[in-house]
Amino acid sequence: MHATATEKLIYGKKIRTNNQHTDKIGSLWEEFLRLQVKGDIYAVYHHYSSDFTGDYDLLIGSEETSVDESKVLILAGNYHVVEVDHTDPQGVFHAWEDIWKSDIQRAYKTDFEFYSKDGSIQIFLSI
């Protein structure tokens, strides 16, 4: 499915990592979840060095600002949207595995996971 996203400024915790360091990603999630942020949550992937095999910046946050946080702008534009099975505890990981194996023509600009307060999860890929 394709969708157009509007520009959003997201505030949160950020690291530089790659897909071989899932422990760093897990630690970032633990740190962010301790903040007990209410509402919609975004995990934003940006500043890709290459493709999904290279380094990137990951910021986990929301549209609500807090002290001592980083920020990233989700660019307005066209995105390929992947629905995640939110009933599967590994649903996001399985969705990314499918994306990495797919032939989706990704732009590797700004991708993001959207965790809605209603429990649904979607992955937006810049195209």
Secondary structure as UniProt FT lines:
FT   STRAND          2..5
FT   STRAND          8..17
FT   TURN            19..20
FT   HELIX           22..33
FT   TURN            34..35
FT   STRAND          41..46
FT   TURN            52..53
FT   STRAND          56..62
FT   TURN            67..68
FT   STRAND          70..74
FT   STRAND          77..84
FT   TURN            86..87
FT   TURN            89..90
FT   HELIX           91..101
FT   STRAND          110..115
FT   TURN            117..118
FT   STRAND          121..126
//
